[in-house]
Amino acid sequence: MRDNKSAQLTEGGQIFLEYALEIVKLWEVLQRDLEGKSAVLRGQWTLFVSVTASQSILPKVLSDFRKQYPEIHIQLETGCAVNALSKLIQGIDVVVAALPVCGREHD
């Protein structure tokens, strides 16, 4: 109901408001309950790895990772180490590549 100075909920509006508030409370309880019980990580992880790293260190690392986090999907891309920084800028989650040693003279 409404006039020039105030507005009030109708009886039906008040019933709906109480219902909506109860639903919000239940949703918050559900979210808290799920957070406490869901310790399993899920999702996707994108990696760019140099060819050398993919053959030498990655098999052991991924084996251990998959045992600990079986619900994480790993999307793997391999390539030249020189492309690592650009891949990181493009949004790859993790980049593994050897960096050149700065200030080292070559013989």
N, C-alpha and C positions, 0 to 999 in steps of 0.2 A: 504494500500500500504506500501511496506517495501523495504528498501535498507540496506546497511551495517551500516549506521549511524543513521537511524531513522525509525519510523513506524507511519503510519497515518491510520485513519479509512477510509474505503471506504464510498461512499455516503450512501449506505445501512446501513453500520455500524453506521454512524452518526445519521441517522433517528432512528435506534434501540436504541442508547444511549439516545436520547431525550425522546423517548417513555418510556424507563426503568426508567429514572429519574422522569418523571411525575407520573408513577405508584408508585414509592417509596414515593413521596410527598403525594399522595392521601392516601396511606396506613397509613402514619404517622398522617394525619388529622383524618382518621377514628378511629385510636387507641385513640387519644386524645378525640374525641367525645364520644366514648364508655366508656372511663374511667370516664368521668364527669357524665354520665347518669346511670351507673351501680353501684348503691350503695348497691345492694343486694349481700350478701355473699352467695356463693355456694360452695359445696364440701362435703367432708366426714370427720368426726371426730371420732376417735376410743377412747373408754373409757374402762378402767379396773376399776371396782368398787368392793369393798368388799361387801359380802352379806348383812351385817348389814347396810352399807351406802346405798345400793340399795333399801332397804326397808324403811329406815328412812328419809334420806334427798334428795335422788335422784328424787323421783316423782315430788316434788315441783320445784326443780331446772330445770329439763328437761321440765316441762310444761311451765315455763317462757321462757326458751331458745328457745323452738320450736315456741312459739308465736312471738318472736323477730326475729328468723332466720329460717324461714320455708324451705329454700332451702338447709339447711345443713342436710345431711344424718348422723345419729348417729348410729355407730356400737358399741354395748354394750356387754362387756364380764364381767361376775361376777366370783368371786372366793375368796379364802382365802387372807386375808390382807398380810400374810407372802410372797406372790408371787408378791406383788406390785412393788418392785424395779426391779425384773427381767423382768416384763412386760414392765416397762418404758425403760429399756435397749433394749428390743426387738423392740421398735419403737411405742408402744402405745402412742397416743397423750397426753392423760390425765389419771392420776391415782388418785383415791380417796380411801383412806384407813386410818384407825386409826394407828398411830405409837405408839410403846410402850414407856412408860415414862422412861427415862434414870435416873439412880441414885436413884430410888425409891425402898426402901426396902419393900419386901412383908411380911405380917404378917402371 
